[in-house]
Amino acid sequence: MAAHKFWQMLAFTTPTPDTLELSTAHLYLGADRVDVGATLSASAAPSGALANLSDNSTATGCYWASGGGSVVLTWSFAAKQAVNALRLGARTTSSRFPLSCMLRGGDTTTGTGPSPEYTTYLFFGGLKYVSGAMTPLLVPKSSIETTAFDKTGDLLICGGQGRIPGTVKKDADPADLPLRRRVRLIREIDGRVIRETWSDAATGEYLFTGVSERETYTVISYDHAHEYRAVVADNITPDVMS
């Protein structure tokens, strides 16, 4: 895993949208905690001292009553530091504890992206709530390292060997009819649209390539004529490109 001067924890999803409460948030490399010497900041001020996230106590914490899904925690290191795991602490309200989150690492600008440029992304899902307790060491469900940015500086989630083929057709007799429709690919862990294409008018076929084979996806096909409702296929695991 690459080392970076800046690490951010973000994209929190909780059972009650837009609330977030943590008693602790620590960064690890293997079994070793590595965030102790870093400076921690938050994009929005919580109820409770931010220093509560750095101690080992689950009796105190930080609470965001609104905007929890937009909260970004940032650790600034004096020198580059590798991170490959994290540990969170819960308070006493399960609906405020995240089900998933993301960790990203970056450095000051060296190319065309923003500063810092975040190029390492780790995704954590299926987090378990235990009242007033620390989680076990959490390892990412998937990770991506890239240097590709779009014109706004957002990461282009590309790196992967996965492919997702499909067909859009209309029920008909004696044979289904292929349709040309706008098709979007959504990554399920964070709900982000990462690809968009059109199905072929003659065959109804579409194909997404170069996606992470470690994630699951939802495909939505839209009727641009608005005669039919969108068709959704979820929990799709990509094939591996040969």
C-alpha positions in Angstrom: 0.0 0.0 0.0 1.3 3.4 -1.0 2.4 6.0 1.7 0.8 9.5 1.7 1.1 12.7 3.7 -2.7 13.1 3.9 -5.4 10.6 4.7 -9.1 11.2 4.8 -12.0 9.2 6.1 -15.3 10.1 4.3 -18.4 8.8 2.6 -20.0 7.6 5.8 -23.4 5.9 5.5 -25.5 5.4 8.6 -29.0 3.8 9.1 -30.3 7.3 9.9 -29.2 9.4 6.9 -27.1 12.5 7.6 -26.4 11.7 11.3 -23.0 10.4 12.4 -21.5 9.6 15.8 -18.1 8.1 16.6 -16.2 7.7 19.9 -12.9 7.0 18.2 -11.3 6.9 14.7 -7.8 5.4 14.4 -5.6 4.6 11.4 -3.4 1.4 11.3 -0.7 -0.2 9.2 -1.1 -3.9 10.0 -1.5 -4.2 13.8 0.3 -0.9 14.5 -1.6 2.3 15.1 -0.1 5.1 13.0 -2.2 8.3 13.4 -0.9 9.3 16.9 1.5 11.9 15.5 -0.8 13.3 12.8 -2.9 16.4 13.0 -6.7 15.6 12.8 -9.2 18.0 11.4 -12.9 17.8 10.3 -14.8 19.5 7.5 -17.6 20.3 9.9 -17.4 20.9 13.7 -19.1 18.2 15.7 -20.7 18.2 19.1 -17.9 17.0 21.4 -14.2 17.7 21.1 -12.5 16.4 17.9 -9.8 15.1 20.2 -12.3 12.5 21.5 -11.7 10.6 18.2 -8.0 10.2 18.9 -8.2 8.8 22.5 -9.0 5.2 23.4 -12.2 6.1 25.3 -15.6 5.0 24.1 -17.3 7.1 26.8 -16.9 10.3 24.8 -17.1 11.1 21.1 -18.2 13.3 18.3 -21.7 13.7 17.0 -22.9 15.4 13.8 -26.7 15.8 14.0 -26.9 16.8 10.3 -24.6 16.6 7.3 -23.1 13.3 8.6 -22.8 11.9 5.1 -20.6 14.9 4.0 -18.2 14.8 7.0 -14.6 14.4 6.0 -12.0 13.6 8.6 -8.4 14.5 7.6 -5.1 13.4 9.1 -2.1 15.4 8.1 1.3 13.7 8.6 4.7 15.3 8.8 6.1 12.5 6.5 4.4 10.0 4.2 2.7 7.2 6.0 1.2 4.0 4.7 -2.2 3.0 6.0 -4.1 -0.2 5.3 -6.7 -0.6 8.0 -8.7 1.4 10.5 -10.6 1.0 13.8 -13.7 2.9 14.9 -15.5 3.2 18.2 -19.2 3.4 18.7 -21.3 5.3 21.2 -24.7 4.1 22.3 -27.0 4.8 19.3 -26.8 2.3 16.6 -28.6 4.4 14.0 -25.7 6.9 14.1 -22.9 4.4 13.5 -21.6 4.0 10.0 -22.4 0.9 7.9 -19.6 1.8 5.5 -17.0 4.4 4.8 -14.1 5.2 2.6 -10.4 6.1 3.3 -8.3 7.9 0.7 -4.6 8.9 0.7 -2.9 11.6 -1.2 -0.1 14.1 -1.5 0.5 17.7 -2.7 0.0 18.2 -6.4 2.5 16.4 -8.7 0.3 16.2 -11.9 -2.9 17.7 -13.2 -5.2 16.9 -10.2 -6.1 19.1 -7.3 -3.9 19.6 -4.3 -3.7 17.3 -2.4 -4.1 14.6 -5.1 -5.8 11.6 -3.6 -4.8 8.5 -5.5 -5.3 5.6 -3.0 -8.9 4.7 -2.2 -9.9 2.0 0.3 -13.6 1.0 0.8 -14.9 -0.5 4.1 -18.3 -2.1 4.1 -20.5 -4.2 6.4 -19.3 -2.5 9.6 -20.8 -4.0 12.8 -22.2 -1.8 15.6 -21.5 -2.8 19.2 -22.8 -0.3 21.8 -20.0 1.7 23.4 -17.2 -0.5 22.0 -14.3 -0.4 19.6 -14.6 -2.5 16.4 -12.0 -5.1 15.6 -9.3 -4.0 13.1 -11.1 -3.2 9.9 -9.6 -4.1 6.5 -10.8 -2.7 3.2 -13.4 -4.6 1.1 -11.5 -3.2 -1.9 -8.8 -0.8 -2.8 -7.9 1.3 -5.8 -4.7 3.1 -6.7 -4.8 5.5 -9.6 -3.6 8.8 -11.0 -6.5 9.4 -13.3 -8.6 12.5 -12.6 -11.4 14.1 -14.6 -11.6 17.9 -15.3 -13.1 18.6 -11.9 -10.4 16.8 -10.0 -12.7 13.9 -9.0 -11.3 10.5 -9.2 -12.1 8.4 -12.3 -12.8 5.0 -10.8 -11.3 2.9 -13.5 -8.7 0.4 -12.3 -9.9 -3.1 -12.6 -10.2 -6.2 -14.8 -14.0 -6.6 -14.6 -16.5 -6.6 -17.4 -20.3 -6.4 -17.1 -22.3 -7.3 -20.3 -26.1 -7.0 -20.7 -29.0 -6.6 -23.0 -32.0 -4.2 -23.0 -35.1 -5.7 -24.6 -38.9 -5.3 -24.6 -41.2 -8.2 -24.0 -42.9 -9.2 -27.3 -44.3 -12.2 -29.1 -42.8 -14.2 -30.7 -39.4 -12.7 -29.7 -38.3 -9.9 -27.4 -37.3 -6.7 -29.2 -33.9 -5.1 -28.6 -34.0 -1.4 -27.5 -31.5 1.5 -27.5 -31.5 2.9 -24.0 -29.2 4.9 -21.8 -27.6 2.6 -19.3 -25.8 3.6 -16.0 -23.5 1.5 -13.9 -23.6 2.3 -10.2 -21.2 1.0 -7.6 -23.2 -0.3 -4.7 -20.9 0.4 -1.8 -21.3 4.2 -2.2 -24.0 4.6 -4.8 -21.7 6.4 -7.3 -22.4 6.3 -11.0 -19.1 5.2 -12.5 -20.0 4.4 -16.1 -22.7 5.4 -18.6 -23.4 4.0 -22.1 -26.1 3.3 -24.6 -27.3 -0.1 -25.6 -27.0 -1.1 -29.3 -30.2 -0.3 -31.3 -29.9 -3.5 -33.3 -29.1 -6.0 -30.5 -29.9 -4.2 -27.3 -26.5 -5.1 -26.0 -24.2 -3.0 -23.8 -20.9 -3.6 -22.1 -18.9 -2.0 -19.3 -15.2 -2.8 -19.0 -12.3 -1.9 -16.8 -14.3 -1.9 -13.5 -13.1 -3.4 -10.2 -14.0 -7.1 -10.0 -14.0 -6.8 -6.2 -17.2 -4.7 -6.1 -20.9 -5.4 -6.7 -22.9 -3.1 -9.0 -26.4 -2.0 -10.0 -27.3 -1.4 -13.7 -30.2 0.9 -14.5 -31.5 1.3 -18.1 -33.6 4.4 -18.7 -36.3 4.9 -21.4 -35.5 8.3 -22.9 -38.9 8.4 -24.5 -40.5 8.0 -21.0 -42.9 5.4 -22.1 -41.6 2.8 -19.7 -40.2 2.9 -16.2 -36.5 2.3 -15.6 -35.3 -1.3 -15.3 -33.0 -2.1 -12.5 -30.6 -5.1 -12.0 -28.7 -5.2 -8.7 -26.0 -7.2 -6.9 -24.1 -7.8 -10.1 -20.6 -9.2 -9.9 -18.4 -8.5 -12.9 -16.8 -11.2 -15.0 -13.0 -11.1 -15.2 -11.7 -9.9 -18.6 -9.5 -12.5 -20.3 
